Amino acid sequence: IESFLEQSAEALRGGKGHLVRTFSEFSFGMNPRARRGLGLLEDQCWRGGAMFAFGNNTVLGGTASVHTNIRGLMTAPTIEIDGKPLMMEGKYTPRLT
């Protein structure tokens, strides 16, 4: 990922190179019927997974207008909010306490 972001940053003009490293998107799946490996839309909503992206975020109302958008899928992630577990190894915790 790092080398791709570096190459993308070098290709940009006008001081926009740093925008390719914008953390532009994060989602975690909730759909128990979605299956991994059937395409990006299905992978984004697969229960037990999470997706992240760097780069262009203008589609979501952001201001990082660059030609790059690199996405990644995490399987069985552990996600915490303010130090409290939301998901542990791909399994949702009952509540944030």
ChimeraX commands (.cxc) that place a marker at each C-alpha (Angstrom):
marker #1 position 0.00,0.00,0.00 radius 0.5
marker #1 position 2.78,2.42,0.96 radius 0.5
marker #1 position 4.61,2.14,-2.38 radius 0.5
marker #1 position 1.36,2.62,-4.32 radius 0.5
marker #1 position 0.50,5.74,-2.29 radius 0.5
marker #1 position 4.03,7.08,-2.79 radius 0.5
marker #1 position 3.85,6.62,-6.57 radius 0.5
marker #1 position 0.41,8.24,-6.67 radius 0.5
marker #1 position 1.63,11.20,-4.60 radius 0.5
marker #1 position 4.61,11.74,-6.91 radius 0.5
marker #1 position 2.33,11.78,-9.97 radius 0.5
marker #1 position 0.18,14.62,-8.61 radius 0.5
marker #1 position 0.95,18.26,-9.29 radius 0.5
marker #1 position 0.12,21.44,-7.46 radius 0.5
marker #1 position 0.97,20.28,-3.94 radius 0.5
marker #1 position -1.85,17.71,-3.74 radius 0.5
marker #1 position 0.38,14.69,-3.18 radius 0.5
marker #1 position -0.38,14.50,0.53 radius 0.5
marker #1 position -4.11,14.02,-0.24 radius 0.5
marker #1 position -3.58,10.45,-1.47 radius 0.5
marker #1 position -2.99,9.49,2.18 radius 0.5
marker #1 position -6.38,10.85,3.29 radius 0.5
marker #1 position -8.20,8.23,5.34 radius 0.5
marker #1 position -11.34,8.52,3.25 radius 0.5
marker #1 position -13.68,5.72,4.22 radius 0.5
marker #1 position -14.32,3.10,6.88 radius 0.5
marker #1 position -17.22,0.70,7.20 radius 0.5
marker #1 position -17.99,-2.54,8.92 radius 0.5
marker #1 position -20.38,-5.16,7.64 radius 0.5
marker #1 position -23.72,-5.96,9.23 radius 0.5
marker #1 position -25.39,-8.17,6.60 radius 0.5
marker #1 position -25.45,-11.85,7.65 radius 0.5
marker #1 position -26.46,-12.92,4.10 radius 0.5
marker #1 position -23.62,-11.16,2.29 radius 0.5
marker #1 position -20.70,-13.34,1.21 radius 0.5
marker #1 position -17.03,-12.51,0.79 radius 0.5
marker #1 position -15.41,-12.55,-2.62 radius 0.5
marker #1 position -18.46,-11.61,-4.70 radius 0.5
marker #1 position -17.34,-8.05,-5.43 radius 0.5
marker #1 position -16.67,-4.80,-3.63 radius 0.5
marker #1 position -20.26,-3.99,-2.69 radius 0.5
marker #1 position -20.82,-7.44,-1.20 radius 0.5
marker #1 position -17.43,-7.39,0.57 radius 0.5
marker #1 position -18.24,-4.03,2.19 radius 0.5
marker #1 position -21.38,-5.32,3.90 radius 0.5
marker #1 position -20.29,-8.86,4.79 radius 0.5
marker #1 position -20.95,-9.43,8.50 radius 0.5
marker #1 position -17.74,-9.86,10.42 radius 0.5
marker #1 position -15.58,-7.81,8.07 radius 0.5
marker #1 position -14.52,-4.19,7.76 radius 0.5
marker #1 position -13.42,-2.05,4.82 radius 0.5
marker #1 position -11.13,1.00,4.72 radius 0.5
marker #1 position -9.98,3.37,1.98 radius 0.5
marker #1 position -7.35,6.03,1.36 radius 0.5
marker #1 position -7.49,8.79,-1.24 radius 0.5
marker #1 position -10.40,10.49,-2.97 radius 0.5
marker #1 position -13.34,11.20,-0.68 radius 0.5
marker #1 position -15.35,13.72,-2.72 radius 0.5
marker #1 position -18.15,11.22,-3.41 radius 0.5
marker #1 position -18.79,11.15,0.34 radius 0.5
marker #1 position -18.71,14.94,0.69 radius 0.5
marker #1 position -15.00,15.28,1.45 radius 0.5
marker #1 position -12.44,17.65,-0.05 radius 0.5
marker #1 position -9.61,15.28,-1.03 radius 0.5
marker #1 position -10.04,15.44,-4.81 radius 0.5
marker #1 position -7.37,13.08,-6.16 radius 0.5
marker #1 position -7.32,10.33,-8.78 radius 0.5
marker #1 position -6.41,7.65,-6.24 radius 0.5
marker #1 position -8.73,5.55,-4.09 radius 0.5
marker #1 position -7.26,2.39,-2.64 radius 0.5
marker #1 position -9.44,0.08,-0.57 radius 0.5
marker #1 position -8.72,-2.79,1.72 radius 0.5
marker #1 position -10.85,-5.47,3.35 radius 0.5
marker #1 position -10.18,-6.79,6.83 radius 0.5
marker #1 position -11.45,-10.21,7.78 radius 0.5
marker #1 position -12.08,-10.93,11.46 radius 0.5
marker #1 position -10.98,-7.47,12.67 radius 0.5
marker #1 position -10.97,-6.17,16.21 radius 0.5
marker #1 position -12.51,-2.68,16.32 radius 0.5
marker #1 position -12.59,-0.47,19.39 radius 0.5
marker #1 position -14.30,2.90,19.93 radius 0.5
marker #1 position -12.85,4.97,22.76 radius 0.5
marker #1 position -11.12,1.84,24.03 radius 0.5
marker #1 position -14.35,-0.17,24.14 radius 0.5
marker #1 position -14.68,-3.21,21.87 radius 0.5
marker #1 position -17.28,-3.01,19.12 radius 0.5
marker #1 position -16.02,-6.11,17.31 radius 0.5
marker #1 position -13.57,-8.76,18.50 radius 0.5
marker #1 position -11.99,-10.98,15.83 radius 0.5
marker #1 position -14.98,-10.40,13.53 radius 0.5
marker #1 position -17.66,-11.00,16.17 radius 0.5
marker #1 position -19.81,-8.11,17.38 radius 0.5
marker #1 position -19.82,-7.44,21.10 radius 0.5
marker #1 position -23.29,-7.16,22.66 radius 0.5
marker #1 position -22.93,-3.50,23.67 radius 0.5
marker #1 position -20.55,-0.65,24.21 radius 0.5
marker #1 position -20.31,-0.16,27.97 radius 0.5
marker link #1:1,2 radius 0.2
marker link #1:2,3 radius 0.2
marker link #1:3,4 radius 0.2
marker link #1:4,5 radius 0.2
marker link #1:5,6 radius 0.2
marker link #1:6,7 radius 0.2
marker link #1:7,8 radius 0.2
marker link #1:8,9 radius 0.2
marker link #1:9,10 radius 0.2
marker link #1:10,11 radius 0.2
marker link #1:11,12 radius 0.2
marker link #1:12,13 radius 0.2
marker link #1:13,14 radius 0.2
marker link #1:14,15 radius 0.2
marker link #1:15,16 radius 0.2
marker link #1:16,17 radius 0.2
marker link #1:17,18 radius 0.2
marker link #1:18,19 radius 0.2
marker link #1:19,20 radius 0.2
marker link #1:20,21 radius 0.2
marker link #1:21,22 radius 0.2
marker link #1:22,23 radius 0.2
marker link #1:23,24 radius 0.2
marker link #1:24,25 radius 0.2
marker link #1:25,26 radius 0.2
marker link #1:26,27 radius 0.2
marker link #1:27,28 radius 0.2
marker link #1:28,29 radius 0.2
marker link #1:29,30 radius 0.2
marker link #1:30,31 radius 0.2
marker link #1:31,32 radius 0.2
marker link #1:32,33 radius 0.2
marker link #1:33,34 radius 0.2
marker link #1:34,35 radius 0.2
marker link #1:35,36 radius 0.2
marker link #1:36,37 radius 0.2
marker link #1:37,38 radius 0.2
marker link #1:38,39 radius 0.2
marker link #1:39,40 radius 0.2
marker link #1:40,41 radius 0.2
marker link #1:41,42 radius 0.2
marker link #1:42,43 radius 0.2
marker link #1:43,44 radius 0.2
marker link #1:44,45 radius 0.2
marker link #1:45,46 radius 0.2
marker link #1:46,47 radius 0.2
marker link #1:47,48 radius 0.2
marker link #1:48,49 radius 0.2
marker link #1:49,50 radius 0.2
marker link #1:50,51 radius 0.2
marker link #1:51,52 radius 0.2
marker link #1:52,53 radius 0.2
marker link #1:53,54 radius 0.2
marker link #1:54,55 radius 0.2
marker link #1:55,56 radius 0.2
marker link #1:56,57 radius 0.2
marker link #1:57,58 radius 0.2
marker link #1:58,59 radius 0.2
marker link #1:59,60 radius 0.2
marker link #1:60,61 radius 0.2
marker link #1:61,62 radius 0.2
marker link #1:62,63 radius 0.2
marker link #1:63,64 radius 0.2
marker link #1:64,65 radius 0.2
marker link #1:65,66 radius 0.2
marker link #1:66,67 radius 0.2
marker link #1:67,68 radius 0.2
marker link #1:68,69 radius 0.2
marker link #1:69,70 radius 0.2
marker link #1:70,71 radius 0.2
marker link #1:71,72 radius 0.2
marker link #1:72,73 radius 0.2
marker link #1:73,74 radius 0.2
marker link #1:74,75 radius 0.2
marker link #1:75,76 radius 0.2
marker link #1:76,77 radius 0.2
marker link #1:77,78 radius 0.2
marker link #1:78,79 radius 0.2
marker link #1:79,80 radius 0.2
marker link #1:80,81 radius 0.2
marker link #1:81,82 radius 0.2
marker link #1:82,83 radius 0.2
marker link #1:83,84 radius 0.2
marker link #1:84,85 radius 0.2
marker link #1:85,86 radius 0.2
marker link #1:86,87 radius 0.2
marker link #1:87,88 radius 0.2
marker link #1:88,89 radius 0.2
marker link #1:89,90 radius 0.2
marker link #1:90,91 radius 0.2
marker link #1:91,92 radius 0.2
marker link #1:92,93 radius 0.2
marker link #1:93,94 radius 0.2
marker link #1:94,95 radius 0.2
marker link #1:95,96 radius 0.2
marker link #1:96,97 radius 0.2
view
